[in-house]
Amino acid sequence: MCGRYALFSDSETLAHRFDVTVAEYEPTYNAAPSQSLPVVTNDDPGVLQSFQWGLVPPWADDADPGPINARVETAHEKPTFAESVETRRCLVPCGGFYEWREEGGTNQPYFFARADGAPFAMAGIWARYEPETKQTGLGEFADAGEPDQEADAVHSFAILTTEASGVVADYHHRESVVLSRAEEARWLDGDLDVREHENALDVTARPVSRAVNDPANDRPALVERV
């Protein structure tokens, strides 16, 4: 599972690493579900965009954030994810992620990152949800103008997960699907099936402050060893 991560590289680093234009970007040390976070999508791969974390499929009843993760083993079969897996793929830039392990009767958070601190890409899927136009009941006094569906649209994403391996397996049984540089374009183009994917990212784990448990906390100290 991937339920919390961080992305704190500067704009120039992200622009160079993912070959994108970065218009609006705020580093975060505690990316949490329902937040608006950076993604690179298959339909506009040259721009770093901000989407809501928690997939809302086009047919959803409302815009409330949905699942934050999708299992690679079954995502192509689930109505919530299947269409996005086929046609709406994205990269989720990441500087490191958190997992928790029970130790001494409490859950201790650990931060996993590359030794060099460089950002990498998790495999994601995205969706676009347009709220239905509501009847105002104002009759002839209602605004005759057309609603701005694009302004009201909710763009969201979920992160694909797979069985944990390597270092992560000692802390949790699931982990996000991490793509190599060579796999990123193939994923966006629809040429990569990650159901049999094996993560090759070399990460290290370090215990960090339990302050990360609260999404309201967002500061550099969260990723420092305790």
VEXDREN-2710 file (C-alpha; in Angstrom, 1 decimal):
% VEXDREN-2710
k/r/px/py/pz
1/MET/0.0/0.0/0.0
2/CYS/1.1/3.6/-0.6
3/GLY/-0.8/5.9/1.7
4/ARG/1.7/8.7/2.3
5/TYR/4.7/10.0/0.4
6/ALA/6.9/13.0/-0.1
7/LEU/8.1/15.2/-3.0
8/PHE/10.4/18.0/-2.1
9/SER/12.7/18.5/-5.1
10/ASP/12.8/22.0/-6.5
11/SER/10.9/23.0/-9.7
12/GLU/14.0/23.0/-11.8
13/THR/14.9/19.4/-10.8
14/LEU/11.5/18.1/-11.6
15/ALA/11.4/20.0/-14.9
16/HIS/14.7/18.4/-16.0
17/ARG/14.0/14.9/-14.5
18/PHE/10.5/14.5/-16.1
19/ASP/11.0/16.8/-19.1
20/VAL/8.0/18.9/-18.2
21/THR/6.9/22.5/-17.8
22/VAL/6.3/23.3/-14.1
23/ALA/3.8/26.1/-13.7
24/GLU/2.5/25.6/-10.1
25/TYR/4.2/23.3/-7.6
26/GLU/4.6/23.2/-3.9
27/PRO/7.0/20.7/-2.3
28/THR/5.5/18.5/0.3
29/TYR/7.0/16.2/3.0
30/ASN/3.6/14.6/3.8
31/ALA/1.5/14.0/0.7
32/ALA/-1.8/12.5/1.9
33/PRO/-5.1/11.3/0.3
34/SER/-7.5/14.0/-1.0
35/GLN/-4.6/16.5/-1.5
36/SER/-3.9/18.0/-4.9
37/LEU/-0.5/16.6/-6.0
38/PRO/1.8/16.6/-9.0
39/VAL/1.3/14.1/-11.9
40/VAL/2.4/13.7/-15.5
41/THR/-0.4/12.4/-17.7
42/ASN/-0.5/10.5/-20.9
43/ASP/-2.7/13.1/-22.6
44/ASP/-0.4/16.0/-21.7
45/PRO/3.0/14.6/-20.9
46/GLY/4.9/17.8/-21.2
47/VAL/3.2/19.5/-18.3
48/LEU/3.3/18.8/-14.5
49/GLN/-0.3/19.0/-13.4
50/SER/-2.0/18.8/-10.0
51/PHE/-4.6/16.2/-9.5
52/GLN/-6.6/15.0/-6.4
53/TRP/-5.3/11.9/-4.8
54/GLY/-8.2/9.5/-4.6
55/LEU/-9.6/8.3/-8.0
56/VAL/-13.1/9.5/-8.9
57/PRO/-14.3/7.6/-12.0
58/PRO/-16.5/9.5/-14.5
59/TRP/-19.6/7.6/-13.5
60/ALA/-19.3/8.3/-9.7
61/ASP/-22.3/9.6/-7.8
62/ASP/-20.2/12.5/-6.4
63/ALA/-16.7/14.0/-6.4
64/ASP/-15.7/12.6/-3.0
65/PRO/-12.1/11.2/-3.2
66/GLY/-12.2/7.5/-4.0
67/PRO/-9.5/4.8/-3.8
68/ILE/-5.9/6.0/-3.4
69/ASN/-4.4/2.7/-4.6
70/ALA/-5.2/0.0/-7.2
71/ARG/-3.8/-3.5/-7.1
72/VAL/-2.0/-4.3/-10.4
73/GLU/-3.2/-7.9/-10.1
74/THR/-6.9/-6.9/-10.4
75/ALA/-7.1/-3.3/-11.5
76/HIS/-7.8/-4.2/-15.2
77/GLU/-10.8/-6.2/-14.0
78/LYS/-12.4/-3.6/-11.6
79/PRO/-14.9/-1.2/-13.0
80/THR/-13.5/1.7/-11.0
81/PHE/-10.0/1.2/-12.5
82/ALA/-10.3/-0.7/-15.8
83/GLU/-10.8/2.1/-18.2
84/SER/-8.1/4.3/-16.6
85/VAL/-5.6/1.4/-16.8
86/GLU/-6.2/1.2/-20.5
87/THR/-6.5/4.8/-21.5
88/ARG/-5.6/7.2/-18.7
89/ARG/-2.2/6.6/-17.3
90/CYS/0.1/8.9/-15.4
91/LEU/3.4/9.2/-13.6
92/VAL/3.4/10.2/-9.9
93/PRO/6.7/11.9/-9.1
94/CYS/8.0/10.9/-5.7
95/GLY/10.9/11.7/-3.5
96/GLY/10.2/8.9/-1.0
97/PHE/7.3/7.1/0.7
98/TYR/6.3/6.1/4.2
99/GLU/5.4/2.8/5.6
100/TRP/4.5/1.8/9.2
101/ARG/5.7/-1.2/11.1
102/GLU/4.5/-2.3/14.6
103/GLU/7.3/-2.1/17.1
104/GLY/6.9/-2.3/20.8
105/GLY/3.1/-2.1/20.7
106/THR/3.0/1.0/18.5
107/ASN/3.3/1.8/14.8
108/GLN/6.6/3.2/13.8
109/PRO/6.8/5.1/10.5
110/TYR/9.7/4.6/8.2
111/PHE/10.8/6.7/5.2
112/PHE/12.0/5.0/2.1
113/ALA/14.1/6.9/-0.5
114/ARG/17.0/6.6/-2.9
115/ALA/20.4/7.0/-1.3
116/ASP/21.0/10.0/-3.5
117/GLY/17.6/11.6/-2.7
118/ALA/16.7/11.8/-6.4
119/PRO/13.0/11.7/-7.4
120/PHE/11.5/8.8/-9.2
121/ALA/8.1/7.8/-10.7
122/MET/5.3/5.7/-9.4
123/ALA/2.9/4.2/-11.9
124/GLY/-0.6/5.8/-11.6
125/ILE/-3.9/6.0/-13.3
126/TRP/-6.2/9.1/-13.5
127/ALA/-9.8/10.1/-14.2
128/ARG/-11.9/13.1/-15.0
129/TYR/-15.2/13.6/-13.3
130/GLU/-17.8/16.2/-14.3
131/PRO/-20.5/17.0/-11.8
132/GLU/-24.0/16.9/-13.3
133/THR/-25.7/20.2/-13.8
134/LYS/-28.1/20.8/-10.9
135/GLN/-31.6/22.2/-11.3
136/THR/-31.8/25.5/-9.6
137/GLY/-35.6/25.8/-9.5
138/LEU/-35.3/29.5/-10.5
139/GLY/-37.2/29.0/-13.8
140/GLU/-37.1/32.1/-16.0
141/PHE/-34.9/33.9/-13.6
142/ALA/-32.1/31.3/-13.9
143/ASP/-28.9/32.3/-15.6
144/ALA/-29.2/31.2/-19.2
145/GLY/-25.4/30.8/-19.5
146/GLU/-23.9/27.4/-19.9
147/PRO/-22.1/25.9/-16.9
148/ASP/-18.3/25.8/-17.1
149/GLN/-17.9/22.1/-17.0
150/GLU/-14.1/22.3/-17.3
151/ALA/-13.9/24.5/-14.3
152/ASP/-16.0/22.2/-12.2
153/ALA/-14.3/19.0/-13.4
154/VAL/-12.4/17.0/-10.9
155/HIS/-9.1/15.4/-12.0
156/SER/-8.0/12.6/-9.7
157/PHE/-5.5/9.8/-9.6
158/ALA/-4.6/6.5/-7.8
159/ILE/-1.3/4.8/-7.4
160/LEU/-0.8/1.2/-8.6
161/THR/0.6/-1.2/-6.0
162/THR/2.2/-4.6/-6.2
163/GLU/3.6/-7.3/-3.8
164/ALA/6.4/-5.8/-1.8
165/SER/10.0/-6.9/-2.5
166/GLY/13.5/-6.1/-1.3
167/VAL/13.8/-3.8/1.6
168/VAL/10.2/-2.8/1.7
169/ALA/9.0/-6.4/2.2
170/ASP/10.5/-6.3/5.7
171/TYR/8.0/-3.5/6.6
172/HIS/4.9/-4.1/4.5
173/HIS/3.4/-6.7/2.2
174/ARG/2.5/-4.1/-0.5
175/GLU/4.4/-1.3/-2.2
176/SER/3.8/1.2/-5.1
177/VAL/4.8/0.2/-8.6
178/VAL/8.0/2.1/-9.2
179/LEU/9.0/2.6/-12.9
180/SER/12.5/2.8/-14.3
181/ARG/13.4/5.7/-16.5
182/ALA/13.1/3.4/-19.6
183/GLU/9.6/2.2/-18.5
184/GLU/8.1/5.7/-17.9
185/ALA/7.4/6.5/-21.5
186/ARG/6.2/3.0/-22.2
187/TRP/3.7/3.2/-19.3
188/LEU/2.3/6.5/-20.6
189/ASP/2.1/5.2/-24.1
190/GLY/0.1/2.1/-23.1
191/ASP/2.9/-0.3/-24.1
192/LEU/3.8/-1.6/-20.6
193/ASP/1.8/-4.2/-18.7
194/VAL/2.8/-3.9/-15.0
195/ARG/1.0/-7.0/-13.8
196/GLU/4.3/-8.9/-13.9
197/HIS/6.4/-5.9/-13.0
198/GLU/9.3/-6.2/-10.5
199/ASN/10.5/-3.0/-8.8
200/ALA/14.2/-2.5/-9.3
201/LEU/14.5/0.7/-7.3
202/ASP/17.2/0.6/-4.7
203/VAL/15.9/2.3/-1.6
204/THR/17.0/2.7/2.0
205/ALA/14.7/2.9/5.1
206/ARG/15.0/5.1/8.1
207/PRO/12.8/5.5/11.1
208/VAL/11.1/9.0/11.3
209/SER/9.0/11.0/13.6
210/ARG/5.4/9.9/14.3
211/ALA/4.4/13.5/13.6
212/VAL/4.0/12.3/10.0
213/ASN/0.8/10.5/11.2
214/ASP/-1.0/13.8/11.1
215/PRO/-1.4/15.1/7.5
216/ALA/-1.5/18.7/8.8
217/ASN/2.2/18.3/9.6
218/ASP/4.4/19.2/6.6
219/ARG/8.0/20.1/7.3
220/PRO/11.5/18.9/6.3
221/ALA/12.0/17.3/9.7
222/LEU/9.4/14.6/8.9
223/VAL/11.9/12.8/6.6
224/GLU/14.8/13.0/9.0
225/ARG/16.0/9.9/11.0
226/VAL/15.0/9.8/14.6
END
